[in-house]
Each structure stands twice: as C-alpha cells, then as structure tokens.
Amino acid sequence: RLSCIRNNVWLACCGVVSAGLAVVSSFGLMLFCGVPFVVTVANAPFLILGVGVDDMFIMIASWEQSSKKKEKSSVKSLLAETYAEAALSVTITTLTDVLAFFIGTWTSFPSVRSFCLYTGTAFVFCYVYTMTFFGAVLVLNHKREQGNRHWLTCLRVGVGKDQAENSCLSNACCIGSCSGQSSQPEGEHPMSIFFKRYYGPFLTNKWIKLLMVLLYGAYLGGSVYGCTQIREGIDLRNLANDDSYVIPYYDDDEKYFSTYGPRVMVVITERIDYWDETVRLGIESCAQNLE
C-alpha cells in the first residue's frame, strides 16, 4: 500500500522469519535426537518457506476480512475471528503435509527417511509458530497502525491536511491517516471479484458440477491404478550429470551384460591366515564352487 501506516512490509518479513524459526527448531531437534543429516535435507527449507508463506497469506487475509467486518471490535475479538477463519485451512494443509512426509519415513532408503523426518517435523513447528508467533505479530502490527506509527521507524507521523500540495511520494512516505485507516476507502480485490462473480457461478452450474465429478472419478481411478504400478528403487544413471561417463557405462552394461544376471560378491568376515597356502587353496575352491 502507498501509505506509511498501512504498509505491511515488516509483517511479511516476520512471516518469513516464522518459517525460518520452524526450520531451525526442527533441524536442532532432529540433530539432538541423533537423526543423520544428509545432503537432500538441505532442500527442506525451501519447502517449509513455501508452506509458511502460504499460511502467512491466509492469516493476513483473514485478519483483513475480520477488520472490515468489525472495525470497532477489540483486538481479542479480531484475533479470535481471524483464527476461526484461517486456522481450519492452515491445520488441514499442515496435517496433509505432515502425513505425507511421515509416511515417507517407511521407505528403505536411509537418505529419504532422514529427509522426510526433518521436513515433517519442520511442518509441525511451522504450524506452531504460525498459530503463536505470527498471531502475536499480527496484533503488534495492528497496534502500530492504530497508533498511527510509521511502518519502518514505528514513530508517530502527522496527519496530512494539505496533501494536495505535496507530491505523491511525500504523501506515501511521510503522511499518515487517523486511527490507522487509509485516506481512501479500499476497493474489493480484483481476484476476489473474479472468484465471486465469474468462477463461483461457473462452478455451481449443474452441468459443470457433473463434469467435475466425472473428472475427479477419472483422476481417482488413474491414481489408484498408478499406485499399483509403483516400484520402489532407483536408477543410478539419474544420480549422475548428463555428460558424465557413468551414464554410457551403465547403458553398455545393461545392453551387453544384463543377460548374465546381477553381480555376486563374496565377503570373508573372519580373520584368516592368507599367507597359509592351504587357506588360499580353500578360498579358491570355495570360489570355484560358487561359480
């Protein structure tokens, strides 16, 4: 917003900090519990940031809607209304993400198991910080707006009486409005207008609803079939760079030697006297028997 009072830059930054706190807390807890840290876990913060920012937008939108409905309500009632609107959506999102990643801990690959443990725990912390830390930040930001304080310095700013004489940049950066309200009434967001006037009526048409049901049934059937075709494993060629010599090596190995079956390796786990000729003959005899 072009208002030094209504600008919410710090609010957005605190939403990112909330996701960062979730990453630090989850990583610290997992390392304290002795869960091994693998390279793939380094990608987890980007996932947490995406979900954390999404939850932040939901919370801010719910707060704005509650503020418009109850302009003269207390902070407690505004926060209660915000949680009533946003908490359900945030909770369902978190539950599905946590469930998906904790199911991933059943895999037999240790690296994937560690990644899922770190990320699933981070989602739990992200939910906790969104419901506690970011809710408190919303209240503090609201009090700042009510106190007519600048978004950057938090100092009180004067109320503009002769705004026409000043430039737009000066009005946006140096002049506030009474009680944290914008100088001009804010219109409805274009995206809200689109969903309310066009997208919603389109989906509620009976033929469209029937089409949606059929499409979802086809999607569900395809998903069930796909689950029956999944095979757990990994192609080593996918772990190498595109120009690596490993890829043509595995291609040739599969082309020319796949008919011979997998490699068989023999490991002797006991301490033996390799200098003894009798022992060496015994090992050679064992290898011939295996062949």
ZAZA-954302 format. One line per 8 residues: number of its first residue (from 0); their letters; for each residue z, x, y of N, C-alpha, C, O. Coordinates in steps of 0.2 Angstrom, whole numbers. Each point is the difference from the previous one (the first is absolute). Layout:
NUM = a = Z X Y Z X Y Z X Y Z X Y ~ ... $
***
This chain:
0 = rlscirnn = 0 4 -6 0 -4 6 0 4 6 3 6 0 ~ -7 -8 5 0 4 7 6 -2 4 0 -3 5 ~ 6 4 -8 6 -1 4 5 5 -2 1 2 -6 ~ 3 1 10 5 5 -1 6 -2 -3 4 3 -3 ~ -3 -10 3 5 -3 -4 -2 -3 -7 4 1 -4 ~ -9 -4 4 -2 -3 -6 -3 5 -5 -2 -2 -6 ~ 0 8 8 -3 5 -5 5 1 -5 6 2 1 ~ -9 -2 -8 5 2 -5 -2 6 -4 0 0 -6 $
8 = vwlaccgv = -2 5 9 -2 6 -3 6 3 -4 -1 2 -6 ~ 7 -2 9 6 3 -4 2 -4 -6 2 2 -5 ~ -4 -9 6 2 -4 -6 -5 2 -6 2 0 -6 ~ -8 1 8 -5 2 -6 2 7 -2 0 1 -6 ~ 2 3 10 2 7 -3 6 -1 -4 1 4 -5 ~ 4 -8 7 6 -1 -5 -2 -3 -6 3 1 -5 ~ -8 -5 4 -3 -3 -6 -2 6 -4 1 0 -7 ~ -5 5 10 -2 6 -4 6 4 -3 0 3 -5 $
16 = vsaglavv = 5 -2 10 6 3 -2 3 -3 -6 3 4 -4 ~ -3 -11 4 4 -3 -5 -4 2 -7 4 1 -5 ~ -10 -1 5 -4 2 -6 2 7 -2 0 2 -6 ~ 0 2 11 2 7 -1 7 1 -3 1 4 -4 ~ 4 -8 6 6 0 -2 0 -2 -8 4 3 -4 ~ -8 -8 3 0 -2 -7 -3 6 -5 3 1 -5 ~ -8 3 8 -2 5 -4 5 6 -1 1 2 -6 ~ 2 0 11 6 5 0 5 -2 -5 2 4 -4 $
24 = ssfglmlf = 0 -11 5 6 -2 -5 -2 0 -7 4 2 -4 ~ -10 -5 2 -2 0 -7 -1 7 -3 2 1 -5 ~ -5 3 9 -2 7 -2 7 4 -1 1 3 -5 ~ 4 -4 9 6 3 0 4 -3 -7 3 4 -3 ~ -3 -10 2 3 -3 -5 -3 2 -7 4 2 -5 ~ -10 -2 5 -4 2 -7 1 8 -1 1 2 -6 ~ -1 2 11 1 7 -1 8 1 -2 1 4 -4 ~ 3 -8 7 7 1 -2 1 -2 -7 5 3 -4 $
32 = cgvpfvvt = -8 -8 2 0 -2 -7 -3 4 -5 0 -1 -6 ~ -4 6 8 -3 5 -4 -7 -2 -2 -3 2 -5 ~ 0 -7 8 -7 -2 -2 -5 5 3 0 2 6 ~ -4 1 -11 -5 5 3 -5 -2 5 -2 -6 0 ~ 1 10 5 -5 -1 5 -6 3 -2 -1 6 -1 ~ -4 -10 1 -7 2 -2 -5 0 6 2 -4 5 ~ -7 7 -5 -5 0 6 -2 -7 2 -1 -2 6 ~ 0 -3 -11 -3 -6 1 5 -4 4 -2 -5 4 $
40 = vanapfli = 9 6 -4 5 -3 4 -1 1 7 2 -4 4 ~ -6 9 -2 -1 2 8 -4 -6 3 0 0 6 ~ -4 -4 -10 -4 -5 2 4 -7 2 -2 -4 3 ~ 8 4 -6 5 -6 1 1 -2 7 0 -6 2 ~ 1 11 3 2 -2 6 -6 -4 4 2 -5 4 ~ -8 6 -6 -5 -4 3 0 -8 -2 -1 -4 4 ~ 3 3 -11 1 -6 -2 5 -4 3 0 -6 2 ~ 6 10 -1 6 -3 3 -1 -2 7 2 -5 3 $
48 = lgvgvddm = -6 10 1 -2 -2 7 -4 -6 0 1 -4 5 ~ -6 3 -9 -4 -6 0 4 -6 -1 -1 -5 4 ~ 6 5 -9 4 -6 -1 5 -1 6 1 -6 2 ~ 2 11 0 5 0 5 -3 -3 7 3 -4 3 ~ -9 6 -1 -3 -2 6 -2 -7 -1 0 -4 5 ~ -2 2 -11 -2 -7 -1 6 -5 1 0 -5 3 ~ 6 7 -6 6 -3 1 2 -1 7 3 -5 3 ~ -4 11 1 2 0 7 -4 -5 4 2 -3 4 $
56 = fimiaswe = -9 3 -6 -4 -5 4 2 -8 -1 1 -4 4 ~ 1 3 -11 3 -6 -1 6 -2 3 1 -6 3 ~ 4 11 -2 6 -1 3 -1 -2 8 3 -4 3 ~ -7 8 0 -2 0 7 -3 -7 1 2 -3 5 ~ -7 1 -9 -3 -6 1 4 -6 0 0 -5 3 ~ 5 5 -8 5 -5 -1 5 0 6 2 -6 2 ~ 0 11 0 4 1 6 -3 -3 6 3 -4 4 ~ -10 5 -3 -3 -3 6 -1 -7 -1 1 -4 5 $
64 = qsskkkek = -2 1 -11 -1 -7 -1 7 -3 2 0 -6 3 ~ 5 9 -6 7 -3 1 2 0 8 3 -5 2 ~ -5 10 1 1 1 7 -3 -6 4 2 -2 5 ~ -9 1 -7 -3 -6 4 3 -6 -2 0 -5 5 ~ 2 3 -11 3 -6 -2 7 -1 4 1 -6 2 ~ 3 11 -2 7 0 3 1 5 5 3 5 -1 ~ -6 -7 7 0 5 5 7 2 3 2 5 2 ~ 2 -10 -2 7 0 2 5 1 -5 6 -1 1 $
72 = ssvkslla = -8 2 -7 5 1 -6 4 7 0 -3 4 4 ~ 8 -4 -7 4 6 -1 -4 5 -4 -4 -2 -4 ~ 6 8 4 -3 6 -4 1 -2 -7 -4 1 -4 ~ 10 -3 2 2 -2 -7 -5 -5 -3 -3 1 -5 ~ 2 -6 9 -5 -6 -2 -7 3 -1 -3 -2 -4 ~ 1 6 9 -7 3 0 0 4 -6 -6 0 -4 ~ 10 5 2 0 4 -6 0 -4 -6 -3 2 -5 ~ 7 -7 5 1 -4 -6 -7 -4 -1 -2 0 -6 $
80 = etyaeaal = -1 -2 11 -7 -4 -1 -5 5 -2 -4 -1 -4 ~ 4 8 7 -4 5 -2 0 1 -8 -5 1 -3 ~ 11 0 1 1 2 -7 -2 -6 -5 -2 1 -5 ~ 3 -7 8 -2 -6 -4 -7 0 -1 -3 -3 -5 ~ -1 5 10 -7 0 0 -3 6 -4 -5 -1 -4 ~ 8 7 5 -3 6 -2 3 3 -7 -4 3 -4 ~ 10 -5 3 3 3 -6 -3 -2 -6 0 4 -5 ~ -2 -10 4 -3 -2 -6 -6 4 -2 -1 2 -5 $
88 = svtittlt = -4 -2 10 -6 4 -1 1 7 -1 -3 3 -5 ~ 8 1 8 2 7 -1 3 1 -7 -2 5 -3 ~ 6 -10 1 3 1 -6 -5 -1 -6 0 4 -5 ~ -4 -9 6 -5 -1 -6 -5 7 0 -1 2 -6 ~ -1 0 12 -4 6 0 3 6 -4 -2 4 -4 ~ 9 -3 6 4 5 -3 1 0 -7 -1 4 -4 ~ 2 -10 2 2 -2 -7 -7 2 -5 1 3 -5 ~ -6 -5 8 -7 1 -4 -1 8 0 -2 2 -6 $
96 = dvlaffig = 3 1 11 -1 7 0 5 4 -4 -2 4 -4 ~ 8 -6 4 5 4 -4 -1 -2 -7 0 5 -4 ~ -2 -11 2 -1 -2 -7 -6 4 -2 0 3 -6 ~ -5 -2 10 -6 3 -3 1 8 -1 -2 3 -5 ~ 6 0 9 1 7 0 5 1 -6 0 5 -3 ~ 5 -9 2 5 1 -5 -3 -1 -7 2 3 -5 ~ -7 -7 5 -3 -1 -7 -4 6 -1 -1 2 -6 ~ -2 2 11 -3 6 -1 4 5 -3 -2 5 -2 $
104 = twtsfpsv = 9 -5 3 4 5 -3 0 0 -8 3 4 -3 ~ -6 -9 0 0 -1 -7 -6 5 -3 0 1 -6 ~ -4 2 10 -5 4 -2 2 6 -4 6 2 1 ~ -10 1 -5 2 6 -3 -2 6 4 2 6 -2 ~ -5 -6 7 -1 5 5 6 2 4 1 -4 4 ~ 2 10 -4 6 1 4 -2 0 7 4 -2 4 ~ -10 5 -2 -1 0 8 -1 -7 2 2 -2 6 ~ -5 -3 -9 -1 -7 2 7 -3 0 1 -4 5 $
112 = rsfclytg = 3 6 -10 7 -3 0 4 2 6 3 -5 3 ~ -3 11 -1 3 2 6 -2 -3 6 4 -2 4 ~ -11 2 -3 -3 -4 5 2 -7 1 2 -2 6 ~ -2 -1 -11 2 -7 0 8 -1 2 2 -5 3 ~ 2 9 -6 7 0 2 1 1 7 4 -3 3 ~ -7 8 0 1 2 7 -2 -6 4 3 -2 5 ~ -9 0 -6 -3 -5 4 3 -7 -1 2 -3 5 ~ 0 1 -11 4 -6 0 6 0 3 2 -5 3 $
120 = tafvfcyv = 2 10 -3 6 1 3 -1 0 8 4 -3 3 ~ -9 6 -1 -1 0 7 -2 -7 3 2 -2 5 ~ -5 -2 -9 -1 -7 2 6 -4 1 1 -4 4 ~ 4 5 -9 6 -3 1 4 2 6 2 -4 4 ~ -2 11 -2 3 2 6 -4 -3 6 3 -1 5 ~ -9 1 -6 -4 -3 6 2 -7 2 0 -2 5 ~ 1 -2 -11 2 -7 1 7 0 4 1 -4 4 ~ 4 8 -7 6 0 3 0 2 7 4 -3 5 $
128 = ytmtffga = -8 8 -3 0 2 7 -3 -5 5 1 0 5 ~ -6 -3 -8 -4 -5 4 5 -6 1 0 -3 6 ~ 4 1 -10 5 -6 0 6 2 5 3 -4 2 ~ -2 11 -2 6 2 4 -1 4 6 1 -3 6 ~ -4 9 -7 -2 4 6 -4 -3 5 1 0 6 ~ -7 -3 -9 -5 -2 5 2 -7 3 -2 -1 6 ~ 6 -3 -10 3 -6 4 4 2 6 0 -4 5 ~ 4 9 -6 4 2 5 -4 3 6 2 -1 6 $
136 = vlvlnhkr = -7 4 -7 -5 3 5 -3 -6 4 -1 0 6 ~ -1 -5 -10 -3 -6 3 5 -3 6 -2 -2 5 ~ 9 2 -7 5 -3 4 0 4 6 1 -2 6 ~ 0 9 -7 0 5 6 -6 -1 5 1 0 6 ~ -7 -1 -9 -6 0 4 1 -7 4 -3 0 6 ~ 5 -5 -9 1 -6 3 5 0 6 -2 -2 6 ~ 7 6 -7 5 1 6 -3 4 5 2 -1 6 ~ -6 6 -8 -3 4 5 -5 -5 5 0 1 6 $
144 = eqgnrhwl = -4 -5 -9 -4 -4 3 4 -5 5 -2 -1 5 ~ 7 -2 -8 4 -5 4 4 4 6 1 -3 5 ~ 0 9 -6 3 4 6 -5 3 5 1 4 4 ~ -8 -6 -5 -5 2 4 0 8 0 -1 3 6 ~ 1 0 -11 0 7 -1 -7 3 -2 -4 -3 -4 ~ 2 9 7 -6 3 -2 -1 2 -7 5 2 -3 ~ -10 -3 0 -1 2 -7 1 7 -2 2 2 -6 ~ -4 3 11 1 7 -2 6 3 2 4 3 -4 $
152 = tclrvgvg = -1 -5 10 6 3 3 6 -4 -1 6 2 0 ~ -7 -9 -2 5 -5 0 4 0 6 6 -3 0 ~ -9 5 6 4 -2 6 -3 -6 3 -5 -2 -1 ~ 10 -1 5 -2 -7 3 -6 1 5 0 5 4 ~ -5 -9 -4 -5 0 5 0 -6 4 2 -5 -2 ~ -5 6 8 0 -6 5 -5 -5 -2 -5 1 -3 ~ 6 -7 6 -4 -6 -1 -6 0 5 2 0 6 ~ -8 0 -8 -5 0 5 -1 -6 4 -1 -5 -3 $
160 = kdqaensc = 1 5 9 -1 -6 4 -7 1 3 -4 -5 1 ~ 2 11 1 -7 0 3 -5 4 -4 -2 6 1 ~ 1 -8 -7 -4 3 -5 -7 1 2 -3 4 -3 ~ 1 -9 7 -7 0 2 -2 7 4 -6 2 0 ~ 11 0 3 -1 6 4 0 7 -4 -3 5 3 ~ 5 -5 -9 0 5 -4 -6 0 -5 -3 -5 -1 ~ 2 11 -2 -5 1 -5 2 -3 -6 6 -1 -1 ~ -10 0 -4 1 -3 -6 5 5 -4 4 -2 -4 $
168 = lsnaccig = -6 9 5 4 5 -4 7 0 3 5 1 -4 ~ -4 -2 10 7 0 3 4 -6 -3 6 1 -1 ~ -10 -7 1 4 -6 -2 2 1 -7 5 -3 -2 ~ -10 6 -2 2 1 -7 5 5 -2 4 -1 -5 ~ -3 6 9 5 5 -1 6 0 3 5 3 -2 ~ -5 -6 8 6 0 4 3 -6 2 6 0 3 ~ -9 -6 -4 3 -6 2 2 -5 -6 -4 -1 -4 ~ 10 -2 4 2 -4 -5 0 -7 2 -3 -2 5 $
176 = scsgqssq = 5 -2 -10 0 -8 1 7 -2 -2 3 3 -4 ~ -1 -8 7 7 -3 -1 1 -2 -7 -4 -3 -3 ~ 10 5 1 3 -2 -7 -5 2 -6 1 -3 -5 ~ -4 8 6 -4 3 -5 -6 -4 -2 -4 1 -5 ~ 2 -6 10 -6 -5 -2 -6 3 4 1 3 5 ~ -7 -3 -8 -6 2 3 -2 -4 6 2 -6 1 ~ -5 10 4 -2 -4 6 -5 -5 -1 0 -5 4 ~ -4 5 -9 -5 -5 -2 2 -3 -7 1 4 -4 $
184 = pegehpms = -2 -10 3 1 -3 -6 -5 3 -5 -6 0 1 ~ 9 2 -7 -5 3 -5 -3 -6 -4 3 -5 -2 ~ -10 6 1 -3 -5 -4 0 1 -7 3 5 -3 ~ -5 -9 -1 0 0 -8 -4 6 -2 -6 1 3 ~ 8 3 -8 -4 5 -2 -7 -2 -3 0 -5 -4 ~ -5 8 5 -7 -2 -3 0 0 -7 -3 -5 -3 ~ 7 9 -1 0 0 -7 4 -7 -2 -2 -3 -5 ~ 7 1 8 4 -6 -2 -5 -6 2 0 -5 -4 $
192 = iffkryyg = -4 5 9 -4 -5 1 -6 -1 -5 -1 -5 -2 ~ -1 11 -1 -5 0 -5 2 -3 -6 -3 -5 -3 ~ 9 7 1 3 -3 -7 2 -7 1 -1 -4 -5 ~ 4 2 11 2 -7 1 -6 -5 0 0 -5 -3 ~ -5 7 7 -6 -5 2 -5 1 -5 -4 -5 -1 ~ 2 10 -2 -6 1 -4 2 2 -8 -2 -4 -4 ~ 6 9 3 1 2 -7 4 -5 -4 -1 -2 -5 ~ 7 0 9 4 -5 -4 -4 -7 -2 0 -2 -5 $
200 = pfltnkwi = -3 -1 10 -4 -6 -2 -5 1 -5 -2 -4 -4 ~ -2 10 4 -5 2 -4 3 0 -8 -3 -3 -4 ~ 9 6 4 3 1 -7 3 -7 -3 0 -1 -6 ~ 2 -3 11 3 -7 -2 -6 -5 -2 2 -5 -2 ~ -8 7 3 -5 -5 -3 0 0 -7 1 5 -4 ~ -2 -11 1 2 -1 -7 -5 4 -5 2 2 -5 ~ -9 -2 8 -4 4 -4 1 8 0 -1 3 -5 ~ 3 -1 11 2 7 0 7 1 -4 0 6 -3 $
208 = kllmvlly = 4 -10 3 6 1 -4 -2 0 -8 3 4 -4 ~ -7 -8 2 -3 0 -7 -3 6 -1 1 3 -6 ~ -5 0 10 -3 6 -1 5 6 0 -1 4 -4 ~ 6 -4 8 5 5 0 4 0 -7 1 5 -3 ~ 0 -11 0 3 0 -6 -4 3 -6 2 3 -4 ~ -9 -5 5 -4 3 -5 -1 7 0 0 4 -5 ~ 0 -1 11 -1 7 1 6 3 -2 0 6 -3 ~ 6 -9 4 6 4 -2 1 0 -8 2 4 -3 $
216 = gaylggsv = -4 -10 0 0 0 -7 -5 5 -3 2 3 -5 ~ -8 -2 8 -4 6 -2 3 6 1 -1 5 -5 ~ 4 -4 10 4 7 2 5 1 -5 1 6 -3 ~ 3 -11 1 6 0 -4 -3 2 -7 3 4 -4 ~ -8 -7 2 -3 1 -7 -3 7 -1 1 4 -5 ~ -4 -2 11 -3 7 0 6 5 0 -1 6 -3 ~ 6 -7 6 6 4 0 3 1 -7 2 5 -2 ~ -1 -11 -1 3 0 -7 -4 4 -5 2 4 -4 $
224 = ygctqire = -9 -5 5 -5 4 -4 1 7 1 0 5 -4 ~ 0 -3 11 0 7 2 7 3 -3 -1 6 -2 ~ 6 -9 2 6 3 -3 0 1 -7 3 5 -3 ~ -7 -8 -1 -1 1 -7 -4 6 -1 0 3 -6 ~ -4 -1 11 -5 6 -1 3 6 3 -3 5 -1 ~ 9 -5 4 3 6 3 2 5 -6 3 -2 -5 ~ -5 8 6 2 5 -5 4 6 4 -3 2 5 ~ 9 -1 -7 4 5 4 -3 7 -2 -1 2 -6 $
232 = gidlrnla = 0 2 11 -2 7 -1 -3 3 6 0 -3 5 ~ -2 9 -5 -3 3 6 -6 5 -2 0 3 -5 ~ -5 -3 9 -6 4 -1 1 7 4 1 -1 6 ~ 0 6 -9 1 7 3 -5 1 5 2 4 5 ~ -8 -6 -5 -5 1 5 2 -3 6 -3 3 5 ~ 7 -8 -5 1 -3 7 6 4 4 1 -2 5 ~ 2 7 -9 5 4 4 -3 6 3 3 3 4 ~ -10 -2 -5 -3 6 3 -4 -2 6 -2 -6 1 $
240 = nddsyvip = 0 11 3 -5 -1 6 -7 -2 -3 -1 2 -6 ~ -3 -5 10 -6 -2 -2 -5 6 -2 -4 0 -4 ~ 5 6 8 -4 6 -2 4 5 -4 -2 6 0 ~ 7 -8 -4 4 4 -4 -4 2 -6 -4 -5 -3 ~ 5 11 0 -3 1 -6 3 -3 -6 -3 -1 -6 ~ 9 -2 7 3 -4 -6 -4 -6 -2 0 -2 -6 ~ -3 -1 11 -4 -7 -2 -6 2 -4 0 -4 -6 ~ -4 8 7 -6 2 -5 3 2 -7 -3 -1 -5 $
248 = yydddeky = 9 5 6 3 2 -7 2 -6 -4 -2 0 -6 ~ 5 -5 9 2 -5 -4 -6 -5 -2 0 -3 -5 ~ -5 3 9 -6 -4 -2 -3 4 -6 -2 -4 -5 ~ 1 10 5 -3 4 -6 5 -1 -6 -3 -1 -5 ~ 9 2 6 5 -1 -5 -1 -7 -4 0 0 -6 ~ 0 -5 10 -1 -7 -3 -7 -1 -3 -1 -3 -5 ~ -4 7 8 -7 -1 -3 -1 4 -6 -3 -3 -5 ~ 6 9 4 -2 4 -5 6 0 -6 -2 2 -5 $
256 = fstygprv = 8 -3 7 5 1 -4 5 -6 -2 5 0 -3 ~ -7 -6 6 4 -6 -1 0 -2 -7 4 -4 -2 ~ -9 6 -2 -1 -3 -7 5 4 -4 2 -2 -6 ~ 1 8 8 5 4 -4 7 -3 1 4 3 -4 ~ -3 -8 8 7 -2 0 4 4 5 -2 4 3 ~ 8 -6 -2 5 3 5 2 7 -3 0 1 -6 ~ 2 3 11 2 7 -2 7 -1 -3 4 -4 2 ~ -3 8 -7 7 0 -4 3 7 2 -3 5 -2 $
264 = mvviteri = 9 -5 4 4 6 2 6 1 -5 3 -5 -1 ~ -2 11 -1 6 1 -4 5 4 3 -2 5 3 ~ 8 -7 -2 6 4 3 5 2 -5 3 -5 -3 ~ -1 11 3 5 2 -4 7 1 4 0 3 5 ~ 4 -8 -6 6 0 4 6 5 -2 5 0 4 ~ -6 3 -10 6 4 -2 -2 7 2 -5 2 1 ~ 11 2 -1 -1 8 1 -2 3 -7 4 -1 -5 ~ -10 4 5 -2 3 -6 -2 7 1 -1 2 6 $
272 = dywdetvr = 0 2 -11 -1 7 0 -8 1 0 -3 1 -6 ~ 0 -1 11 -7 1 0 -3 7 -2 -5 0 -3 ~ 10 5 3 -2 6 -2 0 1 -8 -3 4 -3 ~ 6 -9 0 0 0 -8 -7 -3 -2 -2 -5 2 ~ -1 9 -6 -7 -2 -3 0 -6 -4 -4 -4 0 ~ 10 3 -4 0 -6 -4 1 -7 5 -3 -5 -2 ~ 6 6 7 1 -6 5 -7 -1 3 -2 -6 1 ~ -2 11 1 -7 -1 3 -4 -3 -5 -4 -5 1 $
280 = lgiescaq = 4 7 -8 -4 -3 -5 2 -8 -1 -4 -4 -1 ~ 10 3 2 3 -7 -1 -3 -4 6 -2 -6 -2 ~ 2 8 8 -3 -3 6 -7 -2 -1 -3 -5 1 ~ -1 11 -4 -7 -1 -1 -1 -5 -5 -5 -4 0 ~ 9 4 -6 -1 -5 -5 1 -7 3 -3 -5 -2 ~ 8 4 6 2 -7 3 -6 -2 4 -2 -6 0 ~ -1 10 4 -6 -1 4 -6 -2 -4 -3 -5 2 ~ 2 8 -7 -6 -2 -5 1 -7 -3 -4 -3 -1 $
288 = nle = 10 2 -1 2 -7 -3 -1 -5 5 -3 -5 -2 ~ 5 6 8 -1 -5 6 -8 -1 1 -2 -6 1 ~ -2 11 -1 -7 0 1 -3 -4 -6 -6 -1 0 $
***
